[in-house]
């Protein structure tokens, strides 16, 4: 929305966005397109369906194909969660740190390109692997090696490419307690063999 809004209209938009992540993403989120540059993010129906599932269910496991924009849609959902809710903690894990950092980078780009009046929570800490807002919410990236996320109490755990993570069963056993008190998990992957944690789950 490039039109000038009144104070009353701004409040109305913020309230509506806080209630509806799909409306928020479709109307205010921008993404980086490899050819067109910075563009408005308009969700496809299947992406909207995924976001509704993310809202309605604690545990979501998604079998995806490449280049469907599902990671980008997930980043939009993360931004909505940390921007409009206090004290939300989100951890993105992947086999390699740079893959997990990629999710955080998408969230940062979306945040940075919001209208100023929509940034109802301001950036408190911004480094390569973390975006922390002054409402107590943050999103961090970690690799699946070591004790990733085991000391955190998480609102949302994102597991990227869960199908190719070596020792995912062990990692899940170690990290599940961080979401056991009500946290959510979104595990996303392209298919990779049979019998592994992603396939079985």
C-alpha positions in Angstrom: 0.0 0.0 0.0 1.7 3.2 -1.2 -1.3 5.5 -0.4 -1.0 7.8 2.6 -3.1 6.3 5.5 -4.7 8.2 8.3 -3.8 7.3 11.9 -7.1 5.5 12.2 -6.5 3.5 9.0 -3.0 2.6 10.2 -4.3 1.2 13.5 -7.0 -0.7 11.6 -4.4 -2.2 9.3 -2.1 -3.2 12.1 -4.9 -4.9 14.0 -6.0 -6.7 10.9 -2.5 -7.9 10.1 -2.0 -9.0 13.7 -5.0 -11.3 13.3 -4.3 -12.6 9.8 -0.8 -13.6 8.6 -2.1 -14.2 5.1 -3.5 -10.7 4.8 -0.3 -9.3 6.2 1.9 -11.2 3.8 -0.2 -10.5 0.7 -0.5 -6.8 1.4 2.8 -5.7 3.1 5.6 -8.3 2.6 8.2 -7.9 -0.2 10.6 -10.5 -1.4 13.7 -10.6 -3.6 13.0 -12.1 -7.0 16.1 -13.3 -9.0 15.0 -11.5 -12.2 12.5 -8.7 -11.1 14.3 -7.6 -7.9 12.2 -6.5 -4.9 8.6 -7.4 -5.5 5.4 -7.7 -3.5 4.8 -11.3 -2.2 1.5 -12.7 -3.3 0.8 -16.1 -1.9 -0.3 -19.0 -4.1 -3.4 -20.9 -2.8 -1.2 -23.8 -1.6 1.1 -21.4 0.3 -2.0 -19.9 2.0 -3.2 -23.4 2.9 0.2 -24.2 4.5 0.1 -21.0 6.5 -3.4 -21.9 7.8 -2.0 -25.3 8.8 0.9 -23.6 10.6 -1.6 -21.6 12.6 -4.0 -24.4 13.3 -1.6 -27.3 14.2 1.5 -27.5 16.5 3.3 -30.0 14.3 3.5 -29.7 10.6 5.6 -31.8 8.2 5.8 -30.8 4.6 7.0 -32.8 1.6 7.9 -30.2 -1.0 9.4 -29.9 -4.4 12.2 -27.4 -5.1 11.5 -23.8 -6.1 7.9 -23.7 -4.8 8.5 -20.7 -2.5 7.5 -22.7 0.6 10.6 -21.5 2.5 9.7 -17.9 1.6 6.1 -18.4 2.8 7.5 -19.9 6.0 9.7 -16.8 6.5 6.6 -14.6 6.1 4.9 -16.6 8.8 7.9 -16.3 11.0 8.0 -12.5 10.5 4.3 -12.3 11.4 4.8 -14.3 14.5 7.8 -12.3 15.9 6.4 -8.9 14.9 2.9 -9.2 16.2 3.5 -11.3 19.3 5.6 -10.7 22.3 8.3 -13.1 23.6 8.1 -15.5 20.6 11.3 -17.5 20.1 12.0 -19.1 16.7 14.9 -21.3 15.8 15.7 -22.3 12.2 18.0 -25.4 12.0 19.5 -27.1 8.9 22.3 -29.4 8.0 24.6 -26.4 7.3 24.5 -23.1 9.1 24.4 -21.1 5.9 21.1 -22.8 4.9 19.6 -22.0 8.3 20.9 -18.4 8.1 19.2 -18.1 4.7 15.8 -18.3 6.4 16.8 -15.6 8.9 18.0 -13.4 6.0 14.6 -13.8 4.3 12.9 -12.7 7.5 15.2 -9.7 7.8 14.6 -8.6 4.2 10.9 -8.8 4.7 11.1 -6.8 7.9 13.4 -4.1 6.4 11.0 -3.5 3.5 7.8 -3.1 5.6 6.3 0.4 5.8 7.9 2.2 8.8 4.5 2.4 10.5 4.1 -1.4 10.3 7.4 -1.9 12.2 5.5 -2.0 15.5 8.5 -3.8 17.1 12.0 -2.3 16.5 15.2 -4.2 15.9 17.2 -4.7 19.1 19.9 -7.0 17.8 20.8 -7.8 14.2 23.7 -10.0 13.2 24.4 -12.8 10.7 22.4 -15.5 12.4 19.9 -13.5 14.6 17.1 -11.0 14.4 15.9 -9.8 17.8 13.1 -7.3 18.3 12.4 -5.1 21.2 9.2 -6.9 22.0 11.2 -9.8 23.3 10.8 -11.9 20.2 13.6 -13.3 18.1 14.6 -15.6 15.3 17.9 -17.4 15.2 19.7 -19.8 12.9 21.7 -22.9 13.9 23.2 -26.0 12.3 22.1 -29.4 13.3 25.6 -30.3 14.7 26.3 -30.3 18.4 23.6 -29.2 20.9 21.6 -26.9 18.5 18.8 -25.2 20.4 18.8 -27.6 23.3 19.1 -24.8 25.9 16.3 -22.7 24.3 12.6 -22.7 25.1 11.1 -22.3 21.7 7.8 -21.0 20.4 8.6 -22.4 16.9 11.2 -24.8 15.5 11.9 -24.8 11.8 13.7 -27.9 10.5 14.8 -27.2 6.9 15.6 -30.2 4.6 14.8 -32.6 7.4 15.1 -35.5 5.0 18.8 -35.1 4.5 19.9 -34.4 8.1 22.2 -37.1 9.3 21.2 -38.4 12.8 17.8 -36.6 12.7 16.4 -39.1 15.1 19.0 -38.2 17.7 18.6 -34.5 17.1 14.9 -34.7 17.4 15.2 -36.5 20.7 17.5 -33.8 22.0 15.6 -30.8 20.7 12.0 -31.9 21.3 12.0 -30.9 25.0 12.5 -27.3 23.9 9.0 -27.3 22.3 7.4 -29.8 24.7 5.6 -27.1 26.7 3.5 -25.9 23.7 6.1 -24.9 21.1 5.5 -25.6 17.4 7.5 -27.4 14.8 7.5 -27.0 11.0 9.7 -29.7 9.3 10.1 -29.2 5.6 12.0 -31.3 3.1 12.4 -32.6 -0.4 12.3 -36.4 -0.5 15.5 -38.3 0.3 15.3 -42.0 0.6 13.2 -44.2 2.9 13.4 -45.2 6.5 14.8 -42.0 7.8 13.1 -39.7 10.4 11.4 -37.5 7.8 10.1 -40.5 5.8 8.8 -42.3 8.9 7.3 -39.2 10.4 
